[in-house]
């Protein structure tokens, strides 16, 4: 993957993941997993270039949002 594209993806996903991690930490749901999550954030530039990263990252964001509900609801009428 192009280094510039990797940095852009890494930056985007870092912001999104940190938003959820901060939320989970603020409501007391992160607990002892906090260090592992922060480690992932520090390694995200390397992880971002791996095969299937985008598929895994999107699934992770969807699961995090299903729990936290931080994203605005979609207007499903627009998709038709």
C-alpha positions as CSV (number, residue, x, y, z in Angstrom):
1,X,0.0,0.0,0.0
2,X,1.2,3.5,-0.8
3,X,2.7,5.1,2.4
4,X,0.6,8.2,2.0
5,X,-2.6,6.2,1.7
6,X,-1.5,4.1,4.7
7,X,-1.0,7.2,6.8
8,X,-4.4,8.6,5.8
9,X,-6.1,5.3,6.6
10,X,-4.2,5.0,9.9
11,X,-5.2,8.5,10.9
12,X,-8.8,8.0,10.1
13,X,-9.1,4.7,11.9
14,X,-7.1,6.0,14.9
15,X,-9.5,8.9,15.3
16,X,-12.5,6.6,15.1
17,X,-11.1,3.9,17.4
18,X,-10.0,6.5,20.0
19,X,-13.5,8.0,20.0
20,X,-14.9,4.7,21.0
21,X,-12.2,3.8,23.4
22,X,-12.6,7.2,25.1
23,X,-16.3,6.6,25.4
24,X,-15.9,3.1,26.8
25,X,-13.3,4.3,29.3
26,X,-15.6,7.2,30.4
27,X,-18.5,4.8,31.2
28,X,-16.2,2.2,32.8
29,X,-16.4,-0.5,30.2
30,X,-12.8,-0.7,29.1
31,X,-11.2,-1.9,32.3
32,X,-8.0,-4.0,32.1
33,X,-8.2,-4.1,28.3
34,X,-7.2,-0.5,28.2
35,X,-3.5,-1.1,27.7
36,X,-4.1,-3.6,24.9
37,X,-6.4,-1.1,23.1
38,X,-3.9,1.7,23.4
39,X,-1.1,-0.6,22.1
40,X,-3.2,-1.3,19.0
41,X,-3.5,2.5,18.5
42,X,0.3,2.9,18.7
43,X,0.8,0.1,16.2
44,X,-2.0,1.1,13.8
45,X,0.4,2.5,11.2
46,X,1.9,-1.0,10.8
47,X,-1.4,-2.9,11.2
48,X,-3.1,-0.7,8.6
49,X,-0.9,-2.1,5.8
50,X,-1.8,-5.8,6.4
51,X,-4.1,-7.9,4.2
52,X,-7.8,-7.6,5.0
53,X,-7.2,-4.7,7.4
54,X,-10.0,-2.7,5.9
55,X,-12.5,-5.5,6.2
56,X,-11.5,-6.2,9.8
57,X,-11.5,-2.5,10.7
58,X,-14.9,-1.8,9.3
59,X,-16.4,-4.8,11.1
60,X,-14.8,-3.6,14.3
61,X,-16.2,-0.1,13.9
62,X,-19.6,-1.5,13.2
63,X,-19.5,-3.7,16.3
64,X,-18.2,-0.8,18.5
65,X,-21.0,1.4,17.2
66,X,-23.6,-1.3,17.9
67,X,-22.5,-1.2,21.5
68,X,-21.9,2.6,22.0
69,X,-24.3,4.1,19.4
70,X,-22.0,7.1,18.9
71,X,-22.7,7.4,15.2
72,X,-25.8,9.3,14.0
73,X,-28.6,7.0,12.8
74,X,-28.8,6.5,9.0
75,X,-31.7,7.8,7.1
76,X,-32.6,4.5,5.3
77,X,-35.0,6.3,3.0
78,X,-32.0,7.9,1.2
79,X,-30.7,4.4,0.3
80,X,-33.7,3.6,-1.9
